[in-house]
Amino acid sequence: MPVPVPRQRAIPAVESGQAPAAPTVGGPSEAAAPLHRDPARKEETVRNDATTEDDSARTATSTATPATAPTAVHPAPRPAPHGTSHTTALTLLLIEDDPAAGPIVPDLRDSDGKPMRVRTARNLTEAGRLLTDDVHCILLDLTLPAPGRAAGDDELAVLRHVLELAPRHAVLALTASGDAERGAEAVRVGAQDYLFRDELDSRLLSRAIRYAVERKRSDTAERRLAEGRLRAQENARLERGLLPTPLLEGSPLRFAARYRPGRSRALLGGDFYDTVRTPDGTVHAMIGDVCGHGPDEAALGVELRIAWRALTLAGLCGDELLNTLQQVLEHERDDDEIFATLCTVDIAPDGRRAGLCLAGHPAPLIARPDRPARLLPYENNGPALGLLPGARWPRMQVELGARWSLMLYTDGLIEGRIGDGRERLGQDGMVEMIRRQIAEGLSGEELLRAAVNEVRELNGGELTDDVALVLLDRVP
């Protein structure tokens, strides 16, 4: 993500030693001034009035150059973030206790031939004040003392301090001639390169600055790429660990699922599902939705899914199972307002009938060859988990038939909008959509993928709510 660029403040020339900026495209043209200090030169002052929309500019006069007309100081353009192309000249921040005796020479130029802008700081306190986002490179004298450290404690302490202060900026270390070992150690610590103080000239220093800036950009891009790859690998591992693996060994039923979190770049949302087969041959399926879309809700959904699987394998079902899950929810939630809807189905070993419990959740959809797809009964829908202490959830018996498809889903599938209006798809629209897609010959994972894609298209873009679907098919 690009780093926010703060509003630039102007730097007084006596404080920074900065030459007049090179002209920008479409801006006024100014001649580059020599990068040296003149003791006779009066201080230039620039004031930015934060209470007005236009920055006021004051002119500066020099006793050393009385024939030069005062030049207006224009507000600096907003700098481009590091790592992007730029049209303004490079800016160097020199940190040295005696800038007048430093290696800076007048003719420092970037790759486009533009004069580099130079700011000077006598210590790290001044450097922190002058270090704005338009600075591209720092030239650091390694002999400066670091704050809070006695001389000799750590000869690179000042470099470590600057790297913490400016993690996104290129850094060049300045050391004494012949001290190559210290310079090499500075590069290992984090500097882009090191330079010998007594061997510098304008050409060498200009090239070193350009190289350091580009190397920093390259290192930053490479690090972000590596972080992206690592994040993708971690997400894959998390997905394998957090999304359930159905336990249906020995069952003739076919299983398919589709999961899409509503949060941008999220791995999991508040929706959860699971399917297991118990030793008696009964297939238990569940789908639920924790209110909210944050990571806490996602974590709570995982806890409820794991608890459901453990309780189901222990032999609980129906009202007893949901009552225990409500206790888990009440114990694990961070806020008393958090609740979860749930739908559980237990399919008999012969596959022809099932028990259904609804806790504030939409009723499943059943499709059979001899009749159009429809919703299962939902008249005895109980309250969502976590709303009413001591609530009851009736278990309804439903007939499935010899051949059928049963789809469990969360409300993210039916609450998407239709076009630009306020109308939502709803359960009726979802039923009609599934009927049409089944008539087109879709089934299994292909059916679920088509359903989610069409709902997104009707919504005009990504859905804001999580979506989870589970499809069980019985084909004799």
N, C-alpha and C positions, 0 to 999 in steps of 0.2 A: 504494500500500500504506500503511495507517495507520502512523504513526510510533510505535514503542514508547514508552509513557509510563513514565518511571522513578518509583520510589517517592518520594513527596514527603518532604522534610525540613521541619521546622518552622523558621521564621525568628524569631530573637529580636526583640522589638519595638524595642529600642534600636538594633538593626542595620538594620532595614528601615523603621521608621516606619509599619508597617502597622496599620490599625485592626482591631478584632475583626471576623471574617468575618460576613457576613450569614447568617441561618439558612437551612439547606437543608431540602428537603422531608423531613418526618418527623424532623428533628433538633431539638435544643434551640433555643429562641429567645433571641437576645442583642440588646441595643440597640447601635446603631452609635455608636462613639465619635468625637469630633472628630478630624480629620486634622491635628494640630499637635503640636509637641514642647513638653513642659513641663519646664523645667530641674530642677524639684523632683521630678519623677517618677522613681521608682526603676526600675532595669532589670528587665524581665521576662525570665525564662529558661524555656526549654522544652527538655526533653531527650527524645530518642527513643532508647529502648533497642532496638538492632538484634538483641539476643540473645533477646528475648522476643517472644511472639506479640502481646501487647497493648501498645500504646504508653502509657507512663506520662505523666501530665500534672501539672504543678505549677501552683499558683495564684500570681497576681501581685497585689501590693498597691501602692497609690499614696498617697504622703504628701500629695498635693494633694487627694485625695478620700477621706478616712478613713472616710466613712460607707458607702462602696461595699463590698459583700461580695465576697470573692474569687470569681472565676469559673473553672470548670474549662476547660482548653483541650482541645478534642476533636480527634482526628486528622482532617486535611482529607480530603475524599473524593477519589478518583482522578479527575483532570480528564479531560474529553473531548478527543480530538485536535482540532487546529486544523482548521477547515473543517466541523465537525459542530455540531449543535445542542447547547446546554448549558443547564443549569438553575441553575448557580451564577453568582454575580455576576462581572462583569468584573474583571480584575486589571490594574493599571497599574504599570509599573516606571519610576520617575522617575530619570534619571541626571543629576545636577547636583552641583557641588562644594559648594553651600551650600543644602541642602534647606529650611532654616528660612526662607530668603528667597525661596523658589521660588513658583510660581504656584498651588500646590495649595491648594484651599479645601475646607471640610468637606463640602459638599453636591454631591459627584460621584455621579451615578446613571446606571445603564444604561437600556436601552429598557423594561425591566420595572419600573423604579422602584426597583431594588435598589441599595443603596450600593456603589460601586466600592471594591475593596480596593487599597491603594496601598503599594508598596514603594519605598524610596529607596536610591540608591547614590551615593556621593560620587565614584567614579571607575570606570573600566572593569573593574578587577580585582574590585571589589565587585559590579558588574553581572553579571559572568560567574558569580559564585557564587549570586546571587539569581535568575538567569534560568532558571527551571524551566518545565515544559510548561504550567503553569496560568496563566502570564503571557500576556495577550492583546495588550497594546499597550505600546510603549516611548515615553516622552517624553524626548527627548534634547536637552541643551543643546549647541548647536553650538560654543560657545566653549571646551569642554573640550579639553585636549591629548590627542592620540592617542599611544599607546605607541610609543617609538622615533622620534618625529618632533619636530623643533624647531618652535617656534611660527612660523607664517607659511609653512611649507613647503607646506601644503595646507589651506585653510580648511575643507574637508569631510573631512579625514582621519579625524576621530573618527566621522563618519557611516559612512564606508566600513568602518571597523573594526567598528562595531556591526552593519552589514548582513551582514558575514562571520560574526560571532558568532551572530546570530539571523536566519537566512534565512527562517524560517517565521513570524516575528512582524511585526505591523504596527508601523510606526515613524512618530512625529510629530517633526518638527524644530522646535526652539524657538530663535528668533533675536530680535535686537533690533528694536524698532519702526522701521519705515521701511526695513528691509533686505530688501525684497521680492526683489531679484535673487538674493541668497544663498539665500533660502527656495525660490525657483523652481528654482535649480540643485540644491538638496537633493532636490526631487521628481524631477528628471531622473536623479539618481544612484540613487534607489531608495526614498526616503521616500514614505509615502502622502499626506502633506500637511505644511504648515509653519504655525506660529503665531507671532504677535508677543507677546513676553513681557509688555509693558505693557498689552495690550488684552484680557487673558483675564479671564473670569469663570466661575463654576461652570457656567452654562448652555452657554456657548460651548465650553468645554473638554469637557464631557460629550458634547455633540453631535459634536465633532471626534474623540473617541476611538471612539465608536460607528461613525462613518463610516469611520475608518481600519481598524477591525477587519473590517467588512463588505467594504470595498474589497480588503483583502488576501485575504480568502476568495474573492472573485470573481476576482481576478487569478490566484490559485492554481488555481482550477477551470478558468479559461480556458487557462492554460498547460498543465495536464494534458491538456485536450482537444486542444490543438494538438499536444502531444507524441504523443498517441495517433494522431492523423491522420498525422503524419509517420512514426511507426513503421509504420503500416499501408502507407503508400506505399513505404517502404524495404523492407518485407517482400515486397511485390509485385514490386519490382525484383529483389530477391535471388532470389525464386522463379523468375522468368523466366531469371535468369542461372545458377542452380545446378541446377535441375531440367532434365533433357535435353529437347531437341526431336528427335523421331525423324527420321532421314534415310531415308525410304522412297520417295522419288520414283521412279516407274516400276514400283513393286511392286504386284501385285494384292492383297496382304495388307492386312487391316484391323487397326489398332492401337488399343489402349486401355490406360490405366494408372491406377492409384490409389495415392496415397501419403498416409500418416498417421504423423507422428512421435509417439513415445511420451512425450517430455518435454513438460511443461506449457508452453504458449505458445511452443514451439519451431517454427522454420521447417523445419529438416531434422534427421533423425536419422542413425544409422549405416547405414541401408539405402540402396542405390543401384541404379540400373538404366539401361539404354540399349538402343537399337535402331538399326542402320544397315544400309544396302544398299551392297555393294561393286560396282564396275563390271562384274563378271562376272555380276551378277544375284542373287548369294547374299545372303540376309537373315540378319544376325547379331543375336542378342538375348542379353542378359545381365542377371542380377540378382544382387546380393550383399548381405552383411551384415557390417559391422565390429562386433566384440564391444564392448559398452558403449553408452551412450546420451548421452554428453556432446557438447559442441561440437567437441572434438578428434576424436572418432570421426566426427562428421558431416563435418568437413573432410577427414579421411583418405578417407572414402567418395567424396567429390567428386574427390579426386586419383586414386583408382583408376578411377573411371568415365572420366575424361578420358584417363588412360593407356590404358585398354582401347579406347576409340574410336580413338585415334591408332595403336595397334598393329594393330587390326583393319583399318583403312584402309590400313595399310602392308603387309597381306597375311599377318599372323601368325594362327594359329588353333590350337586344341587344346593339346597339351602345351607347345609352344613359347611360346604366348601366356601360359599360366598361369605358367610358370616365370619369364617376364619380369615379370609382375605381382607375383609373390612378391618379386622383387628390389626393385621399387618400394616395396612394403609394408615390407620390412625396412629400407629406407633412410629412409622417411618417418615411421615410427611412433616415439613417444616412449618406449615401454616394450616390452621383449622379449616380454612376455606378450600383447601385442595380436596378434590374428589376424583373418582375414576368411574367411567362407564365400562360395562363388561357384558359379553355374550358368551355363554358356554353351551356346547352341544356334546352329548354323549350318544354315539351311534352304536346300536346293538350289534353283536357279532354277526348276525345274518344280514346286516346292512339295510333292512327294510323299514326300520323305525328308529326314532331318536328322542331323547329327552332334551328340552330346551329351557334355559334360564336366561332372562334378560334383566340386567341391572342398569336401567336408564339408557340402554344401547339400542341402535336400530336393529330391526329384525332381519335375519339372514334371507337371502334370495334362493329359491329352489327352481331348477329348470328340469323338465322331464320331456321325453320325446312325444308323449301323448297330449301335452297341454302347454300353453305359453308359460314363460317364466313368471313367477309371482313371489310375493313376500310371505314368509311363514307367519302364523298368528302372533300378535304382539299385545293382545288385550290384557294379559296378566303381567305386563312389564313392571318390575319392581324398581325402587329408587336406586340411583347411582351409589356406589360404595363411598362411604365417608359422609353422607348427608344426614342420615337418621340412625341414631343408636337403636339397636334392637330391631332393625328392619327385617322383613322376611321376603324371600324371593321364590315364588312358586315355580315348580318344575312342570312344564307342559309336555305332554306326549304328542308327537307328530308322526304321521305316516309318510314315509319317503318313497316307497315303491321299489320295483326291481332295478330300474336304471334311472339315475339322477345325477345332477350336479348341484352342489350346495356351496354358495358363496357367502362368506362372512366378510364384513368390511367396516371401516370406521367412517365417521361423518365427514371426513375430509373429501370423500368421493362425491358426496351429494350436496355439499355446501358451496361448491364453486359457482361463480356467476355465469350467466349466459349472455355473452356479448358485453356491451357497454352499459346495459341497464342494471337495475337492482334485482332482477329476477334470478333466482338460483335454480340449479338443476333439480334438486329435491329427489325424494325416493321414487316418485312416479316417473320423472324424466330418466332416472337411472335404470328403472325396470324396462322402459321402452328401449333404451340404448342397448342393454344386454340382450333383449329379445332380438333386436335387429342384428347384432353381431353374431349371435348363435346361429341365426338364419343364414348368415353369410359363411357359415362353416367354421367359425373360430371356436377354439376350446383350449383348456389348460392355460399354460403360461402365455400363449399367444392372445387368448381372450383377455387376460388381466392386463397385459401390456397395452392392448388396443383400447381398453376401457380407460386407463389412466391417461393415455395420450389424447383421447377424444375429450375428456373432461378438461384437460389443460388447454386444448384448442378452444373449447367453448368459453373458457374463462379469459381467454385473450392473453395467456401467459402463465407463468408459474403459479401454482396454488400456494396460498399462505398457510394452509393447515396441513398437518401430517396426513398421509394416506397409507393405509395398510389393507391388504386384501388376502384372503385365504380361500382357496378353491379345492374342494374334495369331490372327486368323481367316482361313481360306481358303475362299472361297465361289466355285466355278467359275461 
